[in-house]
Amino acid sequence: LDPSLEMWDLSSPLISLWINRFYIYMGFAFGISLWICVQIVIKKQGFATILAEAVTSLDLPVAIIDLKEYDPDDHLVEEVTSKNVCVFLVATYTDGRPTESAEWFCKWLEEASSDFRFGKTYLKGMRYAVFGLGNSAYASYFNKVGKNIDKWLWMLGAHRVMTRGEGDCDVVRSKHGSIEADFRAWKTKFIYRLQALCKGEKKKSCGGNCKKGKCESNQHGSEETEPGSHTPDDLHPRDTEEEEPGENTSEEEFGTEDHQGLNSVVDVEDLGKIMDRVKKEKKEKEQQEEKTSLFRSTGKNEDGERRAMITPALREALTKQGRGGCYKHTFYGIESHRCMETTPSLACANKCVFCWRHHTNPVGTEWRWKMDQPEVILKEAMENHQNMIKQFKGVPGVQAERFEEGMTVKHCALSLVGEPIMYPEINRFLKLLHHCKISSFLVTNAQFPMEIRNLKPVTQLYVSVDASTKDSLKKIDRPLFKDFWQRFLDSLKALAAKQQRTVYRLTLVKAWNVDELQAYAQLVSLGNPDFIEVKGVTYCGESSASSLTMANVPWHEEVVRFVRELVELIPDYEISCEHEHSNCLLIAHKKFKIDGEWWTWIDYNRFQELIQEYEDSGGSKTFSAKDYVAKTPHWALFGANERGFDPKDTRYQRKNRAKDISGC
C-alpha cells in the first residue's frame, strides 16, 4: 500500500465513487461517517484509497468524491447538520494554484469566505481535516492550496477535527523522509482521532484561556488523546480566540512549551482582550438561534417543513442591493444577464496603463501560440458562463425568471482581455456565434487594420481610441508595433468602410488624455463611427506595470463636460444616452435620430435574420446598421431623471450622501 511518486497523475479525472445516500445516512448509527474529498489522482493504490480502506476497517461508510464533480453550493452546507467528517486531500500545482479539478471548488470557497451573505457561521457544525501535498523546494508556494482550504473553511465557521497535515515531495526536507511517510504518519493520527470521535470522547475544554493553537488539554486531557490533534470536535463550542485562519495550523507549529493555565497570573495589558472575548461569547450565545436561521439549512422545523433560507429582515436588506445593469443594456438593449464576455485570444499588441489584467496576459505582434478550434472555445465559454450564472442560485433578490434566462446566452462581448481579432479563426468563431443566435460585440485595439478589413459582419464593432495624438497613444497604450500610429490611423479608416454598426470607445484618463478635444474630433471624421462611447477610466488597483492612481479617475460630471465640448466640434453627432453609475455616455450619429427620436437600441432578432441571409447568399446580400435598429426607451436618454437606470430594477440610494460620488 505504499505508492511511489511515479504512480501520480495530476491531470487525469478521478473516477467518483459514491456510497448510496441511504447507506451514509445509516452510518449515523455508528456515530459518524466520512467523506474524503480529493483532487489528487493516483493511478493505482492512491492516498485516497488507502485512507478509505483504513476508515472502512472501523466499520464506517466512506465515499471518495472528485472535487470536479462536487457542487459546494448545493452540498457543502449539508455537512453542517450531518455527523460526517470531510477530509480534503489536495495538491498544490504550478505557482501555488490548485489542480484543474479543484479550481472551481477553491474559487467558490474563497469567495464565500469573504462574502457577507454567508457569514462566519455558515459552516458552523461541519467537521473537517486537510492533508496537503506539495514540494518544499518551492518554498513560497509550499502546500498553499491546503493552507487556503483550511483557512477558508475556518473562516466560514467549520471545525478542524485535527491539525492540517503536509506531505512533502522533497525527500531531503520531508519530515518523515518521503511524502508517503508523511501521509502515513498523518493517517495514523487521523484514524486515532476518528476512533475517539466514534466513542463520543472529546478533549478536555480549556475554557478559552490557552494561547492560540497551544492548549493544555494536549497534556492534561484523556490519556487516549493523540498528541498533535488539538482541535475540538463539534461538541466543543467554537472558541472566539481560536487560532487565526491560516496560522498555527501545521503540525510543527503546535509546540509543547509551557502555557498559561486557568489560574495563571494575567497581565493587565491582556485584560482588554479577555473582556472582548467574554463579550463576544455572550453575544454569540444570544444570537446563535437567530444566526442559524440566516443562512441555508437542510434541517426542518417542528412541522417537518424546510426552514426559510433567510430571515425576513435579512431578505429585506439583501434585496436592496440593486446597482443597475450594464451600460450596454442602457445604450443598446442588451440583456445583461444573458451576455457572455469572453475572448478567443489572451494576447495583445498593447500594454495599456489601465489594463485590468495588470499585464499578466501574453503580448505579441502576431499569432505564435497553440490555437484552440472555434468550436472548443465557444463550447467551453458557454459552459463557463452557465457555471457563473449558477453561483446566483438561491441568492436573495435574484429573480427566478432572469436566472433561468441567464442560462441561455443571447449576446457575446469579445472584450474580456487581449486582442480578439488576432485569433486566426475569428471569422469562423463569429459565424458559430451567429449560428447559435448569439449577437456579437467585438472590441479591437486598432493595431490590426488588415484584420479589420477582412472581418465578416458583426452585430457591433468597436475600436478603442485611447488617445488622439501619437505621443499620448504611446504613453497610454504602450504599443509593441513600431509603426503603431499608422496602424492606428489605418484601423480607423478600415472601420469607416464597414456597413454594420461601428463604435469608437474613448477611455478618459484624467491628466493624460482629456485635453485633446480637437484631435479627437479629427479622428472622428477619419472613421465616421456610428457611435462614440466615452467612459471614465476604472481604477483596478496598484500595479508595478502602471503608475495609474485614483487621481486619474474623472468624476462623472467631468466626463459629461468633456462630452459636451466634444459634440460641439463634431456637428453630425449628438449626446443620446447616459449611464451615470458606469460613468459613461453615448454620442450617436444623427442618422439614428429618426423623426426626433433616438433609435440606438438593436433589434437582435432582425440582425439574426439579416446575417442568415448574408451567409446563405455567400456574402452578396449585405445590410447596413440602420436595418436592425430599435427605439431607445425614454429612461435611457441623456437628460432623463433615471440617468440610465432601468426603472424595472430596484435602485439602492446611499443615505446621507454629503457629496455627489457618481462615477466612483
WOPEJO-V929754 format. One record per run of one state. SS is the DSSP state (helix for helix, strand for strand, loop for the rest). FROM is the first residue (numbers start at 1). TO is the last residue. If there is no record, write none. Layout:
SS;FROM;TO  SS;FROM;TO
This chain:
loop;1;4  helix;5;7  strand;8;8  loop;9;16  strand;17;17  loop;18;20  helix;21;30  loop;31;32  strand;33;38  loop;39;41  strand;42;42  loop;43;46  helix;47;56  loop;57;61  strand;62;66  helix;67;69  loop;70;71  helix;72;80  loop;81;83  strand;84;92  loop;93;93  helix;94;96  loop;97;97  strand;98;98  loop;99;99  helix;100;113  loop;114;126  strand;127;134  loop;135;138  helix;139;141  loop;142;143  helix;144;155  loop;156;158  strand;159;160  loop;161;163  strand;164;168  loop;169;178  helix;179;198  loop;199;210  strand;211;211  loop;212;213  strand;214;214  loop;215;216  helix;217;220  loop;221;249  strand;250;250  helix;251;253  loop;254;267  helix;268;292  loop;293;299  strand;300;300  loop;301;305  strand;306;306  loop;307;311  helix;312;318  loop;319;326  helix;327;332  loop;333;335  helix;336;338  strand;339;342  loop;343;347  strand;348;348  loop;349;362  strand;363;363  loop;364;373  helix;374;390  loop;391;399  helix;400;406  loop;407;410  strand;411;414  loop;415;419  helix;420;422  loop;423;425  helix;426;435  loop;436;438  strand;439;444  loop;445;448  helix;449;453  loop;454;459  strand;460;464  loop;465;469  helix;470;477  loop;478;483  helix;484;496  loop;497;500  strand;501;508  loop;509;516  helix;517;527  loop;528;530  strand;531;536  loop;537;542  strand;543;543  loop;544;545  strand;546;546  loop;547;549  helix;550;552  loop;553;555  helix;556;569  loop;570;572  strand;573;579  helix;580;582  loop;583;583  strand;584;589  helix;590;592  strand;593;594  loop;595;596  strand;597;598  loop;599;600  strand;601;602  loop;603;603  helix;604;616  loop;617;624  helix;625;628  strand;629;630  loop;631;633  helix;634;636  strand;637;637  loop;638;664
